[in-house]
Amino acid sequence: MSAGSFHECWFFTDPIDIASSTAGIADAMIENQSEQYGSVGLRNVLHVDAGEIDGSPFLALEWFYTVGKAPEALVGLIKIRAAERDGTHVICAHSLPGYRQTFADGFAEVVRRLDSGSEAADPYYEEIYVFELNGLKAAFASMTMSRDEEGDTRIDTTEAMLIPISSTELATSDSTTVSWSTPDGYLINAMDSSVENGELTMDLSLQLDDEGAWVVDGSFSGKPISEQLGTEGDPVSALGEMLAVRHLLQEPDATSIDLVSWIPDADPAAFTHVTVARDPDSDALGAASITMGPLKINGEFDDTGSMRHGTMNVGGVALVMERVFTAGALR
Amino acid sequence: MRGRGRLALPVILTMAASSPSAVTAEGIGLYLWEIGEVSVSDPSQLTDGPVTVQLDVANVQQFASFLQKYVTLEIVRADTQSITVLSKSTDSIRMEPGPEASAPSFIIDYDEPAITALLDEVDRESSAAATPEALRKFVNEHISDKTYLRAYDIASKVAATGSGDCTEHAFLLAALARAEGYPARVVVGVLMRATDEKVQSFGHAWTVVHDGQAWQRFDATLPEDPAPNEWLRYLPLMPVVNEDSGYNMGLMEKVAVWPRSVRLVPEPVREGVGQAESLR
């Protein structure tokens, strides 16, 4: 970015937690202003956003704040944008009021020019979802699928959320999963980690032991966990869920398919039952629901089994999932 | 749900429990979330007597089954969108204080060192056995960082961080109570609060302790319980029964059927009960 434009950008070639890093940089910038001009008075979340730029998911955050004491108090506005492209993260900040679109356009150009030089295997399929929580675009989820020489699929997922839980408090959530799947969609193993508000809350691995039992190891909610999971059928991968939806929609006589899946947020020490069902009340092509426990997502799926659009209502929360990017082919 | 967003359950729970209208009830230190409000002609006339409350819910049948199974609230009317209940100040959960209400669990983990250290602190403050009320006050003071930023932390974590909202207060108090030999449970429900002009309703969590005869409510978010000069009515909706590592899903079961709005019904719902005693 040009000198004197009040832009700053940071580039990270090692993995970072994009949501908590975004919030952390905003905190550091406001703290820096406070050291120069006096203590922070007001501080409010003005804006959060999530989306994608040519296949790179991004988060955006704006804080409004005041520093110093009246009548010399100063008003400030920090805008932060963060994105990931091919394993490289970039976070840019802008500290002048206004220029929201100009900053967004400049940031998008930075992201498009990122070239990590990564030698990682090329994914055969990529998709990005944006999550709207009660009308607020607050999160993204990205997934890539790549295949090894034996035909198994490695699935990498990243999710990041910025959630203003009050006008002055911002919660962040970052999670990453790496799992391996057989070609027909069964789970081989998985590693899952979550960071909430900058604090590691889950770091787990799931694999078969020498006797063929599924074992979870790691930490959950700050406690060590090492347990054998019950045998309730072979757990499917994300690929397996998509294949199940595809199968359901291709078979006119099929009404539902029951699966078991490892969803550690729900319960790390047990498999979760998932039901994929055709929506009998909808004439829309590809209308189906996914139910796990008390949660039900009503979605529209394409003929590969990938969800275009989904909605879920949980008490007072309306969650909308919108697929905003795909590349490659889901085979 | 991998790849399409695994739904980050703790975050959704936090979202459901706070945004977009998380509030701190100024003056009494409650940390809770607003569901709705209703104007009443004279909130100052509200008493400890029964009141009738209408809860708008997405799944009436499922919600009613929860109420009938777990709490003493009396259902007086149900239609396709809402359930009307008669609320008494003594309403609580409908469960026997079985051994699980006294045992350590994944989330009420009083056998962890962080809780043991707190118990030592409690013992140092008083030579006599700690009462539930003393423990309630202790928890209120220990959690000095009143914030919504914690996503349903388990008791030992709350003990270590001293941070959280109503659920963290409730989990920690339940842990200390069990450690001191009192059967204890965490309850989620609705708290109604009268202000000068209206009655607001909030999602809330609190602790119940069994005194040998009945479950008694203890709200560790309050500096003083009952709050002086406040009309507060607790509507217990569901106890937290899943205390193992799948507790997030258990909480989600509750959030999934949570009332979308709560209203104090200003007219009697049946002869001889409710209005005449509650809204003089």
Interface residues (C-beta under 8 A of the other chain):
Chain A: E127 Y129 F131 L133 N134 L136 A139 A141 M143 I155 T157 E159 M161 I163 P164 I165 S166 E169 A171 S173 S175 T177 S179 S194 E196 N197 T201 F220 S221 G222 K223 I225 E227 S237 A238 L239 E241 M242 S261 I263 D265 A266 D267 P268 A269 A270 T272 V274 I290 M292 G293 P294 L295 I297 S306 M307 G310 M312 N313 V314 G315 G316 V317 L319 M321
Chain B: M1 R2 G3 R4 G5 R6 L7 A8 L9 P10 V11 I12 T14 M15 A16 S18 S19 P20 A22 V23 I35 A58 F106 I107 D109 E112 T147 Y148 L149 A151 D153 I154 S156 K157 A160 D244 S245 G246 N248 M249 M252 E253 V255 A256 V257 W258 P259 R260
